Amino acid sequence: MDNMSESEFAQSIVERIIAGDAKAEKEMVKRYQRGLMFMLRKRSGDEHLAADVSQDTWRLVIEKVRQGQLKDPKKLSAFIVQIGKNQLIMHYRRPEAKKTDSLDETQTRAMEATEQPEKVLENHNLALMVRSVIGELNTPRDRELIFRFFIDEQEKHVICHELDLDKVHFDRVLYRAKQRFKQLWDSQFN
């Protein structure tokens, strides 16, 4: 299953779940749990709430997939994310949630955003791939520079000061690190 495309994996897992394969349900949860939790934590800002909503989401997803309610199995990840979003919205609409939980404006906007569910999981998976490739760079300084500059978005002058580099040398080192990253990326994903 590791060398299947995402849509092939989704198609296969849905077919197996409909056929009654309980192992396929566990595989689906294992495959998509991280992306679902990422989205729920981002939207709610609450780890415990995200975990609760995740449980409700999986219960519904499994039930709907078993009943054949997913029209296009290739869109399984979008289906999962959309149910997760809906469950989170329903949580905040409950009267008891209004008493104990308050959404700030940023969280409200995030919940109402029209971003595609596929994009949430796609971006999450891409970030995991990038972090993995960064971790495989041979030179510790390459890893540190790329991570600090591109992932943590630290200012150039801060990194230069802490690593005792002048700005011209920083540019050269970063350029070489990016080239090595690109070569490693291309060897793994192209």
MIDOSE-1310 file (N, C-alpha, C; in nm, 2 decimals, decimal comma, always signed):
residues 190
mdnm	+0,08/-0,12/+0,00/+0,00/+0,00/+0,00/+0,09/+0,13/+0,00; +0,21/+0,11/+0,04/+0,30/+0,23/+0,05/+0,33/+0,30/-0,09; +0,33/+0,22/-0,19/+0,36/+0,28/-0,32/+0,23/+0,31/-0,40; +0,12/+0,31/-0,34/+0,00/+0,35/-0,41/-0,01/+0,50/-0,40
sese	-0,08/+0,56/-0,50/-0,11/+0,70/-0,49/-0,22/+0,72/-0,39; -0,24/+0,85/-0,35/-0,33/+0,88/-0,24/-0,47/+0,84/-0,29; -0,51/+0,86/-0,41/-0,64/+0,83/-0,46/-0,66/+0,68/-0,47; -0,56/+0,60/-0,51/-0,56/+0,46/-0,51/-0,58/+0,40/-0,37
faqs	-0,50/+0,46/-0,28/-0,52/+0,41/-0,14/-0,66/+0,43/-0,09; -0,71/+0,55/-0,11/-0,85/+0,59/-0,06/-0,95/+0,49/-0,12; -0,94/+0,47/-0,25/-1,03/+0,38/-0,32/-1,03/+0,24/-0,26; -0,91/+0,19/-0,24/-0,89/+0,06/-0,19/-0,94/+0,05/-0,04
iver	-0,91/+0,14/+0,04/-0,95/+0,14/+0,18/-1,11/+0,15/+0,19; -1,17/+0,23/+0,11/-1,32/+0,24/+0,11/-1,38/+0,11/+0,07; -1,33/+0,05/-0,03/-1,38/-0,08/-0,08/-1,37/-0,18/+0,03; -1,26/-0,19/+0,10/-1,24/-0,28/+0,20/-1,33/-0,26/+0,32
iiag	-1,35/-0,13/+0,36/-1,44/-0,10/+0,47/-1,58/-0,14/+0,44; -1,63/-0,11/+0,31/-1,76/-0,15/+0,27/-1,78/-0,30/+0,28; -1,67/-0,37/+0,25/-1,68/-0,52/+0,25/-1,67/-0,57/+0,39; -1,65/-0,49/+0,49/-1,66/-0,53/+0,63/-1,52/-0,56/+0,69
daka	-1,41/-0,51/+0,63/-1,28/-0,53/+0,68/-1,25/-0,43/+0,79; -1,25/-0,48/+0,92/-1,22/-0,39/+1,03/-1,08/-0,34/+1,03; -0,99/-0,42/+0,98/-0,85/-0,38/+0,97/-0,83/-0,25/+0,88; -0,91/-0,25/+0,78/-0,91/-0,13/+0,69/-0,95/+0,00/+0,76
ekem	-1,05/-0,02/+0,85/-1,09/+0,10/+0,93/-0,98/+0,15/+1,01; -0,90/+0,06/+1,08/-0,79/+0,10/+1,16/-0,68/+0,17/+1,07; -0,66/+0,11/+0,95/-0,56/+0,17/+0,86/-0,60/+0,31/+0,82; -0,73/+0,33/+0,79/-0,78/+0,46/+0,75/-0,75/+0,56/+0,86
vkry	-0,78/+0,53/+0,98/-0,76/+0,62/+1,10/-0,61/+0,65/+1,11; -0,53/+0,54/+1,11/-0,39/+0,56/+1,12/-0,34/+0,66/+1,01; -0,38/+0,64/+0,89/-0,33/+0,72/+0,78/-0,37/+0,87/+0,79; -0,50/+0,89/+0,83/-0,55/+1,03/+0,82/-0,56/+1,10/+0,96
qrgl	-0,53/+1,03/+1,07/-0,55/+1,09/+1,20/-0,46/+1,22/+1,22; -0,34/+1,21/+1,18/-0,25/+1,32/+1,20/-0,30/+1,45/+1,13; -0,34/+1,44/+1,00/-0,39/+1,55/+0,93/-0,52/+1,61/+0,99; -0,61/+1,52/+1,03/-0,73/+1,56/+1,10/-0,70/+1,64/+1,22
mfml	-0,62/+1,58/+1,31/-0,58/+1,65/+1,43/-0,52/+1,78/+1,41; -0,43/+1,79/+1,31/-0,37/+1,91/+1,27/-0,47/+2,02/+1,24; -0,56/+1,99/+1,16/-0,67/+2,08/+1,12/-0,75/+2,12/+1,24; -0,79/+2,02/+1,32/-0,88/+2,05/+1,44/-0,81/+2,14/+1,54
rkrs	-0,68/+2,11/+1,57/-0,60/+2,19/+1,66/-0,59/+2,33/+1,61; -0,56/+2,35/+1,48/-0,54/+2,48/+1,42/-0,67/+2,56/+1,43; -0,78/+2,50/+1,41/-0,91/+2,57/+1,41/-0,96/+2,60/+1,55; -0,94/+2,51/+1,64/-0,99/+2,52/+1,77/-0,90/+2,59/+1,87
gdeh	-0,77/+2,57/+1,85/-0,67/+2,62/+1,95/-0,67/+2,54/+2,08; -0,73/+2,42/+2,08/-0,75/+2,35/+2,20/-0,72/+2,20/+2,18; -0,61/+2,15/+2,23/-0,57/+2,01/+2,21/-0,68/+1,91/+2,25; -0,74/+1,93/+2,37/-0,84/+1,84/+2,43/-0,97/+1,84/+2,34
laad	-1,01/+1,96/+2,31/-1,13/+1,97/+2,22/-1,10/+1,90/+2,09; -0,99/+1,92/+2,03/-0,95/+1,86/+1,90/-0,96/+1,71/+1,92; -0,91/+1,65/+2,03/-0,91/+1,51/+2,05/-1,06/+1,46/+2,06; -1,14/+1,53/+2,13/-1,28/+1,49/+2,14/-1,36/+1,50/+2,01
vsqd	-1,33/+1,60/+1,94/-1,40/+1,62/+1,81/-1,35/+1,51/+1,71; -1,22/+1,48/+1,72/-1,16/+1,37/+1,64/-1,24/+1,24/+1,66; -1,26/+1,21/+1,78/-1,33/+1,08/+1,82/-1,47/+1,08/+1,75; -1,55/+1,19/+1,76/-1,68/+1,20/+1,70/-1,67/+1,19/+1,55
twrl	-1,57/+1,25/+1,50/-1,55/+1,26/+1,35/-1,52/+1,11/+1,30; -1,44/+1,04/+1,37/-1,41/+0,90/+1,32/-1,53/+0,81/+1,33; -1,61/+0,83/+1,44/-1,73/+0,75/+1,45/-1,82/+0,77/+1,33; -1,84/+0,90/+1,29/-1,93/+0,93/+1,18/-1,87/+0,89/+1,05
viek	-1,74/+0,91/+1,03/-1,67/+0,87/+0,90/-1,69/+0,73/+0,88; -1,66/+0,65/+0,98/-1,66/+0,50/+0,96/-1,81/+0,46/+0,93; -1,90/+0,51/+1,01/-2,04/+0,48/+0,99/-2,08/+0,51/+0,84; -2,05/+0,63/+0,80/-2,09/+0,68/+0,66/-2,02/+0,60/+0,55
vrqg	-1,89/+0,57/+0,57/-1,82/+0,49/+0,47/-1,88/+0,35/+0,47; -1,91/+0,29/+0,58/-1,97/+0,15/+0,58/-2,10/+0,15/+0,51; -2,17/+0,26/+0,52/-2,30/+0,26/+0,45/-2,30/+0,30/+0,31; -2,18/+0,33/+0,26/-2,16/+0,37/+0,12/-2,20/+0,51/+0,09
qlkd	-2,20/+0,60/+0,19/-2,24/+0,73/+0,17/-2,13/+0,82/+0,10; -2,01/+0,77/+0,09/-1,91/+0,85/+0,02/-1,92/+0,82/-0,12; -1,96/+0,93/-0,20/-1,99/+0,91/-0,34/-1,86/+0,89/-0,42; -1,75/+0,96/-0,39/-1,63/+0,94/-0,46/-1,52/+0,90/-0,37
pkkl	-1,49/+0,77/-0,36/-1,39/+0,72/-0,26/-1,25/+0,79/-0,28; -1,22/+0,84/-0,39/-1,09/+0,90/-0,41/-1,08/+1,03/-0,33; -1,19/+1,08/-0,29/-1,19/+1,21/-0,21/-1,21/+1,18/-0,06; -1,16/+1,07/-0,02/-1,18/+1,03/+0,12/-1,12/+1,13/+0,22
safi	-1,00/+1,18/+0,19/-0,94/+1,28/+0,28/-1,02/+1,40/+0,30; -1,08/+1,45/+0,19/-1,16/+1,57/+0,19/-1,29/+1,54/+0,27; -1,34/+1,42/+0,26/-1,46/+1,38/+0,33/-1,44/+1,38/+0,48; -1,32/+1,33/+0,52/-1,29/+1,32/+0,66/-1,27/+1,46/+0,72
vqig	-1,20/+1,55/+0,65/-1,18/+1,68/+0,69/-1,31/+1,76/+0,70; -1,39/+1,74/+0,60/-1,52/+1,82/+0,61/-1,61/+1,77/+0,72; -1,61/+1,64/+0,75/-1,69/+1,60/+0,87/-1,63/+1,65/+1,00; -1,49/+1,65/+1,00/-1,43/+1,71/+1,12/-1,46/+1,86/+1,14
knql	-1,46/+1,94/+1,03/-1,50/+2,08/+1,04/-1,64/+2,09/+1,09; -1,73/+2,01/+1,03/-1,87/+2,02/+1,07/-1,89/+1,98/+1,22; -1,82/+1,88/+1,27/-1,83/+1,84/+1,41/-1,78/+1,95/+1,50; -1,67/+2,02/+1,46/-1,62/+2,13/+1,54/-1,72/+2,24/+1,54
imhy	-1,78/+2,28/+1,43/-1,88/+2,38/+1,43/-2,00/+2,34/+1,51; -2,04/+2,22/+1,51/-2,15/+2,17/+1,59/-2,12/+2,18/+1,74; -2,00/+2,16/+1,77/-1,95/+2,17/+1,91/-1,98/+2,31/+1,96; -1,94/+2,41/+1,88/-1,95/+2,55/+1,92/-2,09/+2,60/+1,92
rrpe	-2,18/+2,53/+1,85/-2,32/+2,57/+1,85/-2,40/+2,52/+1,97; -2,35/+2,42/+2,04/-2,42/+2,36/+2,15/-2,43/+2,46/+2,26; -2,54/+2,47/+2,33/-2,56/+2,57/+2,44/-2,45/+2,55/+2,55; -2,41/+2,43/+2,59/-2,31/+2,42/+2,69/-2,18/+2,47/+2,65
akkt	-2,15/+2,46/+2,52/-2,02/+2,51/+2,47/-2,02/+2,66/+2,47; -2,13/+2,72/+2,45/-2,13/+2,87/+2,45/-2,10/+2,92/+2,59; -2,14/+2,84/+2,69/-2,11/+2,89/+2,83/-1,96/+2,87/+2,86; -1,90/+2,77/+2,81/-1,76/+2,74/+2,86/-1,66/+2,78/+2,75
dsld	-1,69/+2,78/+2,63/-1,59/+2,80/+2,52/-1,62/+2,94/+2,46; -1,52/+3,01/+2,43/-1,54/+3,13/+2,35/-1,44/+3,13/+2,24; -1,49/+3,16/+2,12/-1,41/+3,17/+2,00/-1,36/+3,31/+1,98; -1,23/+3,33/+1,96/-1,19/+3,46/+1,93/-1,21/+3,49/+1,78
etqt	-1,19/+3,61/+1,73/-1,22/+3,64/+1,60/-1,14/+3,56/+1,50; -1,02/+3,53/+1,53/-0,93/+3,46/+1,44/-0,98/+3,32/+1,42; -1,02/+3,25/+1,53/-1,07/+3,12/+1,53/-1,20/+3,11/+1,45; -1,29/+3,21/+1,47/-1,41/+3,22/+1,40/-1,39/+3,23/+1,25
rame	-1,30/+3,32/+1,21/-1,26/+3,33/+1,07/-1,21/+3,20/+1,01; -1,12/+3,14/+1,09/-1,06/+3,01/+1,04/-1,17/+2,90/+1,02; -1,27/+2,90/+1,11/-1,37/+2,80/+1,09/-1,46/+2,83/+0,97; -1,47/+2,95/+0,94/-1,56/+2,99/+0,82/-1,48/+3,00/+0,69
ateq	-1,35/+2,98/+0,70/-1,27/+2,99/+0,58/-1,32/+2,89/+0,48; -1,30/+2,92/+0,35/-1,34/+2,84/+0,24/-1,23/+2,75/+0,19; -1,12/+2,73/+0,26/-1,01/+2,65/+0,21/-1,06/+2,51/+0,19; -1,01/+2,45/+0,09/-1,05/+2,31/+0,05/-0,99/+2,21/+0,15
pekv	-1,08/+2,12/+0,19/-1,03/+2,02/+0,29/-0,91/+1,94/+0,23; -0,90/+1,91/+0,10/-0,79/+1,84/+0,05/-0,66/+1,92/+0,07; -0,67/+2,06/+0,06/-0,55/+2,14/+0,08/-0,50/+2,13/+0,22; -0,58/+2,12/+0,32/-0,54/+2,11/+0,45/-0,45/+1,99/+0,47
lenh	-0,50/+1,88/+0,43/-0,42/+1,75/+0,44/-0,30/+1,76/+0,35; -0,31/+1,81/+0,23/-0,20/+1,82/+0,13/-0,09/+1,91/+0,19; -0,12/+2,02/+0,25/-0,02/+2,11/+0,30/+0,04/+2,05/+0,42; -0,03/+1,98/+0,50/+0,02/+1,91/+0,62/+0,12/+1,80/+0,58
nlal	+0,08/+1,72/+0,48/+0,17/+1,62/+0,43/+0,30/+1,68/+0,36; +0,28/+1,79/+0,29/+0,40/+1,85/+0,23/+0,49/+1,90/+0,34; +0,44/+1,96/+0,44/+0,52/+2,01/+0,55/+0,60/+1,89/+0,61; +0,54/+1,78/+0,63/+0,60/+1,66/+0,69/+0,72/+1,62/+0,59
mvrs	+0,69/+1,62/+0,46/+0,79/+1,58/+0,37/+0,91/+1,67/+0,37; +0,89/+1,81/+0,38/+0,99/+1,90/+0,38/+1,08/+1,89/+0,51; +1,01/+1,87/+0,62/+1,09/+1,85/+0,75/+1,17/+1,72/+0,74; +1,12/+1,62/+0,68/+1,19/+1,50/+0,67/+1,32/+1,52/+0,58
vige	+1,31/+1,58/+0,47/+1,42/+1,61/+0,38/+1,52/+1,70/+0,46; +1,48/+1,80/+0,53/+1,57/+1,88/+0,60/+1,65/+1,80/+0,70; +1,58/+1,71/+0,77/+1,64/+1,62/+0,87/+1,75/+1,53/+0,81; +1,74/+1,50/+0,68/+1,83/+1,41/+0,61/+1,95/+1,48/+0,56
lntp	+1,95/+1,62/+0,56/+2,07/+1,69/+0,51/+2,19/+1,65/+0,59; +2,31/+1,63/+0,53/+2,43/+1,58/+0,60/+2,49/+1,68/+0,69; +2,49/+1,81/+0,65/+2,55/+1,91/+0,73/+2,46/+1,97/+0,83; +2,50/+1,97/+0,96/+2,41/+2,03/+1,06/+2,38/+2,17/+1,04
rdre	+2,48/+2,25/+0,98/+2,46/+2,39/+0,96/+2,36/+2,41/+0,85; +2,36/+2,32/+0,75/+2,25/+2,33/+0,64/+2,11/+2,31/+0,70; +2,10/+2,21/+0,79/+1,97/+2,18/+0,85/+1,93/+2,30/+0,93; +2,02/+2,35/+1,01/+1,99/+2,47/+1,10/+1,95/+2,59/+1,02
lifr	+2,03/+2,62/+0,92/+2,00/+2,74/+0,84/+1,86/+2,73/+0,77; +1,84/+2,62/+0,70/+1,71/+2,61/+0,63/+1,60/+2,61/+0,72; +1,61/+2,54/+0,83/+1,50/+2,53/+0,93/+1,47/+2,67/+0,99; +1,57/+2,73/+1,03/+1,55/+2,86/+1,10/+1,50/+2,97/+1,00
ffid	+1,56/+2,97/+0,88/+1,52/+3,08/+0,79/+1,39/+3,05/+0,72; +1,36/+2,93/+0,68/+1,24/+2,90/+0,60/+1,13/+2,85/+0,68; +1,15/+2,77/+0,78/+1,05/+2,71/+0,86/+1,01/+2,80/+0,98; +1,11/+2,84/+1,06/+1,08/+2,93/+1,17/+1,07/+3,08/+1,13
eqek	+1,11/+3,11/+1,01/+1,10/+3,24/+0,95/+1,17/+3,35/+1,04; +1,29/+3,31/+1,09/+1,37/+3,40/+1,17/+1,44/+3,50/+1,08; +1,46/+3,62/+1,13/+1,52/+3,73/+1,05/+1,67/+3,69/+1,02; +1,71/+3,73/+0,91/+1,85/+3,70/+0,86/+1,95/+3,76/+0,96
hvic	+1,93/+3,88/+1,00/+2,03/+3,94/+1,09/+2,04/+3,87/+1,22; +1,93/+3,81/+1,27/+1,94/+3,73/+1,40/+2,02/+3,61/+1,38; +1,99/+3,54/+1,27/+2,07/+3,41/+1,24/+2,22/+3,44/+1,22; +2,25/+3,55/+1,14/+2,39/+3,59/+1,12/+2,46/+3,62/+1,25
held	+2,39/+3,69/+1,34/+2,45/+3,72/+1,47/+2,48/+3,60/+1,55; +2,38/+3,51/+1,56/+2,39/+3,39/+1,64/+2,49/+3,29/+1,59; +2,51/+3,28/+1,45/+2,60/+3,19/+1,39/+2,73/+3,25/+1,35; +2,75/+3,38/+1,39/+2,87/+3,45/+1,36/+2,90/+3,45/+1,21
ldkv	+2,80/+3,49/+1,13/+2,82/+3,50/+0,99/+2,79/+3,64/+0,94; +2,87/+3,69/+0,84/+2,83/+3,82/+0,79/+2,72/+3,79/+0,68; +2,66/+3,90/+0,63/+2,54/+3,88/+0,54/+2,58/+3,82/+0,41; +2,70/+3,85/+0,36/+2,74/+3,79/+0,23/+2,77/+3,64/+0,24
hfdr	+2,84/+3,61/+0,35/+2,87/+3,47/+0,38/+2,74/+3,39/+0,40; +2,65/+3,45/+0,48/+2,52/+3,39/+0,50/+2,45/+3,35/+0,37; +2,45/+3,45/+0,27/+2,38/+3,42/+0,14/+2,45/+3,30/+0,07; +2,58/+3,30/+0,08/+2,65/+3,19/+0,01/+2,62/+3,05/+0,07
vlyr	+2,62/+3,05/+0,21/+2,60/+2,93/+0,28/+2,45/+2,88/+0,26; +2,36/+2,98/+0,26/+2,22/+2,94/+0,24/+2,20/+2,89/+0,10; +2,26/+2,96/+0,00/+2,24/+2,91/-0,14/+2,29/+2,77/-0,15; +2,41/+2,73/-0,10/+2,46/+2,60/-0,11/+2,37/+2,50/-0,03
akqr	+2,32/+2,54/+0,08/+2,22/+2,45/+0,16/+2,10/+2,43/+0,08; +2,05/+2,53/+0,01/+1,92/+2,52/-0,07/+1,95/+2,42/-0,19; +2,07/+2,43/-0,25/+2,10/+2,34/-0,36/+2,11/+2,20/-0,31; +2,17/+2,17/-0,19/+2,18/+2,04/-0,14/+2,04/+1,99/-0,10
fkql	+1,95/+2,08/-0,05/+1,82/+2,04/-0,02/+1,74/+2,00/-0,15; +1,76/+2,08/-0,25/+1,69/+2,06/-0,38/+1,73/+1,92/-0,44; +1,86/+1,89/-0,43/+1,91/+1,76/-0,48/+1,85/+1,65/-0,41; +1,85/+1,66/-0,28/+1,79/+1,55/-0,19/+1,64/+1,54/-0,22
wdsq	+1,57/+1,65/-0,23/+1,43/+1,65/-0,26/+1,40/+1,58/-0,39; +1,48/+1,62/-0,50/+1,46/+1,56/-0,63/+1,49/+1,41/-0,63; +1,59/+1,37/-0,56/+1,62/+1,23/-0,55/+1,51/+1,15/-0,49; +1,44/+1,21/-0,39/+1,33/+1,13/-0,32/+1,19/+1,15/-0,38
fn	+1,16/+1,26/-0,44/+1,02/+1,29/-0,48/+1,01/+1,31/-0,63; +1,11/+1,31/-0,71/+1,09/+1,33/-0,86/+1,14/+1,21/-0,93
